[in-house]
Amino acid sequence: AQSVTQPDIHITVSEGASLELRCNYSYGATPYLFWYVQSPGQGLQLLLKYFSGDTLVQGIKGFEAEFKRSQSSFNLRKPSVHWSDAAEYFCAVGAPNAGKSTFGDGTTLTVKP
Amino acid sequence: GAVVSQHPSWVICKSGTSVKIECRSLDFQATTMFWYRQFPKQSLMLMATSNEGSKATYEQGVEKDKFLINHASLTLSTLTVTSAHPEDSSFYICSARGGGASSYNEQFFGPGTRLTVL
């Protein structure tokens, strides 16, 4: 069975500082990996995804993530955080061709002025 | 990009009544739709997977008779919460997956429906 762990429940960074959100997954083969962002009371927006190929993937809003097979990780990064980035971030793993995904518990990002 | 809508965006109902939530894919045909439930400050829990024209597949622990799912067309799926009770109050989110190899594993999420049962 696939699973996702987001070790950090809550992260606070200053505006302009760099950001890294951690995600570790458990899956028997190479999974499909996703990062989503959710603002309060809203649905989920896909930031980026990894299916195969280059392990460093670029997403929207200046985010990137790196797939590291040896560490079973897919950490999300952003070089300079903006106040509007404050939200809930979910990492998800999906079995190829299965369609459905399993979500981590989420990390709440707070941005200090 | 692919757009998924949900209606209503919020609903308040009395205990014992039934509530229907619609999920529509606006610009693509959704071969599969997923229904999630999210409690405050928690992650999304998959409730069921529905394929157009067939019965939904429910996750373990989800009551099929409580949460009725219908996927009658390639652009519409409905979730009906029957005989709703306060513990059913939650944020319900649907997602849709289209056809084609490039999008097979990508889900497009609706904006969610906030259900409050009094």
Chai-1 contact restraints between the chains, C-beta under 6 A:
chainA,res_idxA,chainB,res_idxB,connection_type,confidence,min_distance_angstrom,max_distance_angstrom,comment,restraint_id
A,Y32,B,N105,contact,1.0,0.0,6.0,A-B,restraint_1
A,Q42,B,P111,contact,1.0,0.0,6.0,A-B,restraint_2
A,G43,B,I93,contact,1.0,0.0,6.0,A-B,restraint_3
A,G43,B,F109,contact,1.0,0.0,6.0,A-B,restraint_4
A,G43,B,G110,contact,1.0,0.0,6.0,A-B,restraint_5
A,G43,B,P111,contact,1.0,0.0,6.0,A-B,restraint_6
A,G43,B,G112,contact,1.0,0.0,6.0,A-B,restraint_7
A,L44,B,F109,contact,1.0,0.0,6.0,A-B,restraint_8
A,G94,B,N105,contact,1.0,0.0,6.0,A-B,restraint_9
A,G99,B,T32,contact,1.0,0.0,6.0,A-B,restraint_10
A,G99,B,R97,contact,1.0,0.0,6.0,A-B,restraint_11
A,K100,B,T49,contact,1.0,0.0,6.0,A-B,restraint_12
A,F103,B,S43,contact,1.0,0.0,6.0,A-B,restraint_13
A,F103,B,L44,contact,1.0,0.0,6.0,A-B,restraint_14
A,D105,B,S43,contact,1.0,0.0,6.0,A-B,restraint_15
A,G106,B,S43,contact,1.0,0.0,6.0,A-B,restraint_16
